[in-house]
């Protein structure tokens, strides 16, 4: 890293069943300034056990770059808008370069300055 100060960025991963759902959720995240960037990876194949049954389903992965302070807002957004009843919500705090962390902070900050 460029200096000794820690520059945390939260990387949050979720999946949805379609590219349309992924794009809709990505737009909401950005519109509500809960993330600086949403990367969409289509055409995954997920294998999992749900309610005692083996499932094999196509999914699309979203990776959201934000700040740790936005985690609660993303949980609320998922509760209201995620298409799954039990959405994947995997969050990892990562150390970013100062410039990238600043860009993320600016992207998720309130334009009014609060």
C-alpha positions in Angstrom: 0.0 0.0 0.0 1.1 3.6 -0.6 1.0 4.6 3.1 0.6 3.1 6.5 -3.0 4.1 7.0 -5.6 1.4 6.4 -8.1 2.1 3.6 -11.0 -0.3 4.0 -13.4 -1.2 1.2 -16.2 -3.7 1.6 -16.7 -6.2 -1.1 -20.1 -7.8 -1.0 -21.2 -10.8 -3.1 -24.7 -12.0 -3.9 -26.4 -14.0 -6.6 -29.7 -13.8 -8.4 -31.5 -16.0 -10.9 -31.3 -13.8 -14.0 -29.3 -11.0 -15.7 -32.4 -8.8 -15.6 -32.6 -9.2 -11.8 -28.9 -8.5 -11.5 -29.1 -5.3 -13.5 -32.2 -4.1 -11.6 -30.5 -4.7 -8.3 -27.3 -3.0 -9.5 -29.2 0.1 -10.5 -30.9 0.3 -7.1 -27.5 -0.1 -5.3 -26.0 2.8 -7.4 -29.1 5.0 -7.3 -29.2 4.7 -3.5 -25.5 5.4 -3.3 -24.9 2.1 -1.4 -22.1 1.0 -3.7 -19.6 2.6 -5.9 -19.4 -0.3 -8.4 -21.4 -3.4 -9.1 -19.7 -6.1 -11.2 -22.1 -8.6 -12.8 -20.9 -12.1 -13.8 -23.6 -14.0 -15.7 -23.9 -17.7 -16.4 -22.8 -19.3 -13.2 -24.2 -22.8 -12.4 -24.9 -23.2 -8.7 -25.3 -26.5 -6.9 -26.8 -26.4 -3.4 -29.1 -28.2 -1.0 -32.3 -26.3 -0.3 -35.0 -27.7 2.0 -33.4 -31.2 1.8 -33.3 -31.2 -2.0 -30.3 -31.0 -4.3 -30.7 -28.0 -6.7 -28.8 -27.1 -9.8 -29.7 -23.6 -11.0 -28.2 -20.9 -13.3 -27.3 -17.8 -11.4 -25.7 -14.4 -11.9 -23.2 -13.1 -9.4 -23.0 -9.5 -8.3 -20.0 -8.1 -6.5 -20.6 -4.7 -4.9 -17.7 -2.4 -3.8 -18.7 -0.1 -1.0 -17.7 1.1 2.5 -18.2 -1.0 5.7 -20.7 1.6 6.9 -23.0 0.8 4.0 -23.6 -2.8 5.0 -26.8 -2.2 7.0 -28.3 -0.2 4.1 -27.5 -3.0 1.7 -29.1 -5.5 4.0 -32.3 -3.3 4.0 -32.2 -3.0 0.2 -31.9 -6.8 -0.1 -34.7 -7.3 2.3 -37.0 -5.1 0.2 -35.8 -5.8 -3.4 -33.7 -9.0 -3.7 -35.6 -11.6 -5.6 -34.6 -14.5 -3.2 -36.2 -15.1 0.1 -32.8 -15.9 1.6 -30.3 -14.0 -0.5 -26.6 -14.7 -0.3 -24.9 -11.8 1.6 -21.2 -12.4 1.9 -19.1 -9.4 2.9 -15.4 -9.1 3.1 -13.5 -6.0 4.2 -10.4 -5.5 2.1 -7.6 -3.0 2.2 -7.6 -0.8 -0.9 -5.2 1.7 -2.3 -5.8 5.2 -1.0 -7.0 6.5 -4.4 -9.5 3.6 -4.9 -10.8 3.9 -1.3 -11.3 7.6 -1.8 -13.2 7.0 -5.0 -15.5 4.5 -3.3 -16.0 6.9 -0.4 -17.0 9.8 -2.7 -19.3 7.5 -4.7 -21.3 6.4 -1.7 -21.3 9.8 0.1 -24.3 12.0 0.3 -23.9 14.7 -2.3 -25.1 17.2 0.3 -22.0 16.4 2.3 -23.6 14.4 5.2 
